[in-house]
Every structure is written in C-alpha cells, then in structure tokens.
C-alpha cells in the first residue's frame, strides 16, 4: 500500500511561484499515472496535471504554460512547479496515484 504525502503549499502573492512535492511511502515505479488535482471551496475536485511513467503529461487548459508536473521514480516523488500564480489557483492540492491513491492535500493560497 502506497501512502502519499504532499508538501510545499503556502501563501504567495499573485504572480509568484510555488513548488509542490508528493512523497510516496513506497515505490511509484509500478504506478503508471501520477498527478495533481485541486479543490477550491464550494467547488468540485478538478484535474491539474498528470504524468505517466514514460513522462507523458497532460494539463488542464487553465494550467498550461504556467504549471509543470514531473516525477522522480528514484526518489518516489512527484512535483508540481506552479508559476504565475493567480488568486483563482487558491485551493487544496491533492496528489494522486492511479489505483485510487490520494494524499491528504496541501493548501495553496494566492493573494491579490
């Protein structure tokens, strides 16, 4: 059983950057798709970005060009580099692993 723990969230001004990390307690090599989702207050959880074991990525339209997902299977870690942050990016960000693995979430707050 793999457990996922997010870190790197916090408060940042609009236009700033944050880097989220998702550390797995076990190997993620066998997990094909890893990713990030987010949930803002009063809204449904939505896809941010996913990455396959081969490095293929997919982003939600509003994140393209601003966010970059990567994974380091040797470190059992997935990253989300977020640049040019906007107030509407404020949400709890969850790490996801195919097979219904979820982290507890990390809060990202972007002030205007």
Secondary structure as a PSIPRED ss2 file (coil, helix, strand):
# PSIPRED VFORMAT (PSIPRED V4.0)

   1 X C   1.000  0.000  0.000
   2 X C   1.000  0.000  0.000
   3 X C   1.000  0.000  0.000
   4 X E   0.000  0.000  1.000
   5 X E   0.000  0.000  1.000
   6 X E   0.000  0.000  1.000
   7 X E   0.000  0.000  1.000
   8 X C   1.000  0.000  0.000
   9 X C   1.000  0.000  0.000
  10 X E   0.000  0.000  1.000
  11 X E   0.000  0.000  1.000
  12 X E   0.000  0.000  1.000
  13 X E   0.000  0.000  1.000
  14 X C   1.000  0.000  0.000
  15 X C   1.000  0.000  0.000
  16 X C   1.000  0.000  0.000
  17 X C   1.000  0.000  0.000
  18 X E   0.000  0.000  1.000
  19 X E   0.000  0.000  1.000
  20 X E   0.000  0.000  1.000
  21 X E   0.000  0.000  1.000
  22 X E   0.000  0.000  1.000
  23 X E   0.000  0.000  1.000
  24 X E   0.000  0.000  1.000
  25 X C   1.000  0.000  0.000
  26 X C   1.000  0.000  0.000
  27 X C   1.000  0.000  0.000
  28 X C   1.000  0.000  0.000
  29 X C   1.000  0.000  0.000
  30 X C   1.000  0.000  0.000
  31 X C   1.000  0.000  0.000
  32 X C   1.000  0.000  0.000
  33 X E   0.000  0.000  1.000
  34 X E   0.000  0.000  1.000
  35 X E   0.000  0.000  1.000
  36 X E   0.000  0.000  1.000
  37 X E   0.000  0.000  1.000
  38 X E   0.000  0.000  1.000
  39 X E   0.000  0.000  1.000
  40 X C   1.000  0.000  0.000
  41 X C   1.000  0.000  0.000
  42 X C   1.000  0.000  0.000
  43 X C   1.000  0.000  0.000
  44 X C   1.000  0.000  0.000
  45 X C   1.000  0.000  0.000
  46 X E   0.000  0.000  1.000
  47 X E   0.000  0.000  1.000
  48 X E   0.000  0.000  1.000
  49 X E   0.000  0.000  1.000
  50 X E   0.000  0.000  1.000
  51 X E   0.000  0.000  1.000
  52 X E   0.000  0.000  1.000
  53 X C   1.000  0.000  0.000
  54 X C   1.000  0.000  0.000
  55 X C   1.000  0.000  0.000
  56 X C   1.000  0.000  0.000
  57 X E   0.000  0.000  1.000
  58 X E   0.000  0.000  1.000
  59 X E   0.000  0.000  1.000
  60 X C   1.000  0.000  0.000
  61 X H   0.000  1.000  0.000
  62 X H   0.000  1.000  0.000
  63 X H   0.000  1.000  0.000
  64 X C   1.000  0.000  0.000
  65 X C   1.000  0.000  0.000
  66 X C   1.000  0.000  0.000
  67 X E   0.000  0.000  1.000
  68 X E   0.000  0.000  1.000
  69 X E   0.000  0.000  1.000
  70 X E   0.000  0.000  1.000
  71 X E   0.000  0.000  1.000
  72 X E   0.000  0.000  1.000
  73 X C   1.000  0.000  0.000
  74 X C   1.000  0.000  0.000
  75 X C   1.000  0.000  0.000
  76 X C   1.000  0.000  0.000
  77 X E   0.000  0.000  1.000
  78 X E   0.000  0.000  1.000
  79 X E   0.000  0.000  1.000
  80 X E   0.000  0.000  1.000
  81 X E   0.000  0.000  1.000
  82 X E   0.000  0.000  1.000
  83 X C   1.000  0.000  0.000
  84 X C   1.000  0.000  0.000
  85 X C   1.000  0.000  0.000
  86 X C   1.000  0.000  0.000
  87 X H   0.000  1.000  0.000
  88 X H   0.000  1.000  0.000
  89 X H   0.000  1.000  0.000
  90 X C   1.000  0.000  0.000
  91 X E   0.000  0.000  1.000
  92 X E   0.000  0.000  1.000
  93 X E   0.000  0.000  1.000
  94 X E   0.000  0.000  1.000
  95 X E   0.000  0.000  1.000
  96 X E   0.000  0.000  1.000
  97 X E   0.000  0.000  1.000
  98 X C   1.000  0.000  0.000
  99 X C   1.000  0.000  0.000
 100 X C   1.000  0.000  0.000
 101 X E   0.000  0.000  1.000
 102 X E   0.000  0.000  1.000
 103 X C   1.000  0.000  0.000
 104 X C   1.000  0.000  0.000
 105 X C   1.000  0.000  0.000
 106 X E   0.000  0.000  1.000
 107 X E   0.000  0.000  1.000
 108 X E   0.000  0.000  1.000
 109 X E   0.000  0.000  1.000
 110 X E   0.000  0.000  1.000
 111 X E   0.000  0.000  1.000
 112 X C   1.000  0.000  0.000
